Amino acid sequence: MTVAQANALKALRRELRRLRKRFQVLRDRTRYEDLSHGVLALEIAEHAVNETLHHTGLGGEIRRTPNPAAHRQARRWHNTVKDVRGQAGKFLRTHSSEDLETALKALEIAAGSCEEVAEHYE
C-alpha cells in the first residue's frame, strides 16, 4: 500500500467516525430505531477500514493461531449463520420485509466474520 492510499484510508476513517456521530445524535434526538442500523453500518465500515490498514503490512493475510477446538466452534457458528441466511432468504421471497432485508445484510457480514475467525484458528 502506498502512503497516499494509507492516507486516503485514514481520511475515510475520520469521515466515517464523523458520520457515525452525526447519525447517533440524530437517532438520539428522533428516537428512530432505523437510524441505529445506520450507526452500526458505519461502525462496520470503520472496522473494515481499520482491518485494511492493520492487515496491509501482512499482505492482507490473517495471522493463524492453530486451535482445532476454536476452529471447529467458529465453523459451527459459520454454518449456523449460513443456515439462518438461507431460511430467511426463502421467507423473504414470500413475505416482503425491509427489516428482514437489513437482517440478511447483517447475516452476510456475520458469515464473513465467522469464516475469518475460523481461518484464524485453522
The 8 nearest C-alpha neighbors of each residue, nearest first, counted from 0:
[[1, 4, 5, 2, 55, 3, 56, 52],
 [0, 2, 4, 3, 5, 6, 7, 55],
 [1, 3, 5, 4, 6, 0, 7, 8],
 [2, 4, 6, 1, 5, 7, 0, 8],
 [5, 3, 7, 1, 6, 2, 0, 8],
 [6, 4, 2, 8, 7, 3, 9, 1],
 [5, 7, 9, 3, 4, 8, 2, 10],
 [6, 8, 4, 10, 5, 9, 3, 11],
 [9, 7, 11, 5, 10, 6, 12, 4],
 [8, 10, 12, 6, 11, 7, 5, 13],
 [11, 9, 7, 13, 12, 8, 6, 14],
 [10, 12, 8, 14, 9, 13, 15, 7],
 [11, 13, 9, 15, 10, 14, 45, 8],
 [14, 12, 10, 16, 11, 15, 17, 9],
 [15, 13, 17, 11, 12, 16, 18, 10],
 [14, 16, 12, 18, 17, 13, 19, 45],
 [17, 15, 19, 13, 14, 18, 20, 12],
 [16, 18, 14, 20, 15, 19, 13, 21],
 [19, 17, 21, 15, 20, 16, 22, 14],
 [18, 20, 16, 22, 38, 21, 17, 41],
 [21, 19, 23, 17, 18, 22, 24, 16],
 [22, 20, 18, 24, 23, 19, 25, 17],
 [23, 21, 19, 25, 20, 24, 38, 26],
 [22, 24, 26, 20, 21, 25, 27, 19],
 [25, 23, 27, 21, 26, 22, 28, 20],
 [26, 24, 28, 22, 27, 23, 29, 21],
 [25, 27, 23, 30, 29, 24, 34, 28],
 [28, 26, 24, 30, 25, 29, 23, 31],
 [29, 27, 25, 26, 30, 24, 31, 23],
 [28, 30, 26, 31, 27, 25, 24, 32],
 [29, 31, 26, 27, 28, 32, 25, 34],
 [32, 30, 29, 33, 26, 34, 35, 27],
 [31, 33, 34, 35, 30, 26, 36, 29],
 [34, 32, 35, 36, 31, 37, 26, 30],
 [33, 35, 37, 36, 32, 26, 31, 38],
 [36, 34, 38, 33, 37, 32, 39, 26],
 [37, 35, 39, 34, 33, 38, 40, 32],
 [36, 38, 40, 34, 35, 39, 41, 22],
 [39, 37, 35, 41, 19, 36, 40, 22],
 [38, 40, 42, 36, 37, 41, 43, 35],
 [41, 39, 37, 43, 42, 38, 36, 44],
 [40, 42, 44, 38, 43, 39, 19, 45],
 [43, 41, 39, 45, 40, 44, 46, 38],
 [42, 44, 46, 40, 41, 45, 47, 39],
 [43, 45, 41, 47, 46, 42, 40, 48],
 [46, 44, 42, 48, 47, 43, 12, 41],
 [45, 47, 43, 49, 44, 48, 50, 42],
 [48, 46, 44, 50, 45, 49, 51, 43],
 [47, 49, 51, 45, 46, 50, 52, 44],
 [50, 48, 46, 52, 51, 47, 53, 45],
 [51, 49, 53, 47, 52, 48, 54, 46],
 [50, 52, 48, 54, 49, 53, 55, 47],
 [51, 53, 49, 50, 55, 54, 48, 5],
 [52, 54, 50, 51, 55, 49, 56, 57],
 [55, 53, 59, 57, 51, 56, 52, 50],
 [56, 54, 59, 58, 57, 52, 53, 51],
 [57, 55, 54, 58, 53, 59, 52, 0],
 [56, 58, 54, 55, 59, 60, 61, 53],
 [57, 59, 55, 60, 56, 54, 61, 0],
 [60, 58, 54, 55, 57, 61, 56, 51],
 [61, 59, 58, 57, 62, 54, 55, 56],
 [60, 62, 63, 119, 59, 54, 118, 57],
 [63, 61, 119, 60, 64, 57, 118, 120],
 [62, 64, 119, 120, 65, 61, 121, 118],
 [63, 65, 120, 119, 66, 62, 121, 118],
 [66, 64, 120, 121, 63, 67, 119, 70],
 [65, 67, 120, 69, 68, 70, 64, 121],
 [66, 68, 70, 69, 71, 65, 121, 120],
 [67, 69, 71, 70, 66, 72, 120, 73],
 [70, 68, 72, 66, 71, 67, 73, 120],
 [69, 71, 117, 120, 67, 73, 68, 72],
 [70, 72, 74, 68, 69, 73, 67, 75],
 [73, 71, 75, 69, 74, 70, 68, 76],
 [72, 74, 117, 76, 70, 75, 71, 113],
 [73, 75, 77, 71, 72, 76, 117, 78],
 [76, 74, 72, 78, 77, 73, 79, 71],
 [77, 75, 79, 73, 74, 78, 80, 72],
 [76, 78, 74, 113, 80, 75, 79, 110],
 [77, 79, 81, 75, 76, 80, 82, 74],
 [80, 78, 76, 82, 81, 77, 75, 83],
 [79, 81, 83, 77, 82, 78, 110, 84],
 [82, 80, 78, 84, 79, 83, 77, 85],
 [81, 83, 79, 85, 80, 84, 78, 86],
 [82, 84, 86, 80, 85, 81, 87, 79],
 [85, 83, 81, 87, 82, 86, 88, 80],
 [84, 86, 88, 82, 83, 87, 81, 89],
 [85, 87, 83, 89, 88, 84, 90, 82],
 [88, 86, 90, 84, 89, 85, 83, 91],
 [87, 89, 91, 85, 90, 86, 84, 92],
 [90, 88, 86, 92, 87, 91, 85, 93],
 [91, 89, 87, 88, 92, 93, 94, 86],
 [90, 92, 94, 88, 93, 89, 95, 87],
 [93, 91, 89, 90, 94, 88, 95, 87],
 [92, 94, 91, 90, 95, 89, 88, 96],
 [95, 93, 91, 92, 90, 96, 89, 99],
 [94, 96, 91, 93, 92, 97, 99, 90],
 [97, 95, 99, 98, 94, 100, 91, 101],
 [96, 98, 100, 99, 101, 95, 102, 91],
 [97, 99, 101, 96, 100, 102, 103, 33],
 [98, 100, 102, 96, 101, 97, 103, 91],
 [99, 101, 97, 103, 98, 102, 96, 104],
 [102, 100, 98, 104, 99, 103, 97, 105],
 [101, 103, 99, 105, 104, 100, 106, 98],
 [104, 102, 106, 100, 105, 101, 99, 107],
 [105, 103, 107, 101, 106, 102, 100, 108],
 [104, 106, 102, 108, 103, 107, 109, 101],
 [107, 105, 109, 103, 108, 104, 110, 102],
 [106, 108, 104, 110, 105, 109, 103, 111],
 [107, 109, 105, 111, 106, 110, 112, 104],
 [110, 108, 106, 112, 107, 111, 113, 105],
 [111, 109, 113, 107, 112, 108, 77, 80],
 [112, 110, 114, 108, 109, 113, 115, 107],
 [111, 113, 115, 109, 114, 110, 108, 116],
 [114, 112, 116, 110, 77, 115, 111, 73],
 [113, 115, 117, 111, 112, 116, 77, 110],
 [116, 114, 118, 112, 113, 117, 119, 111],
 [115, 117, 113, 119, 114, 118, 73, 112],
 [116, 118, 70, 73, 114, 115, 120, 119],
 [119, 117, 121, 115, 116, 120, 114, 63],
 [118, 120, 63, 116, 117, 121, 64, 62],
 [121, 119, 65, 70, 64, 66, 117, 118],
 [120, 118, 65, 70, 119, 117, 66, 63]]
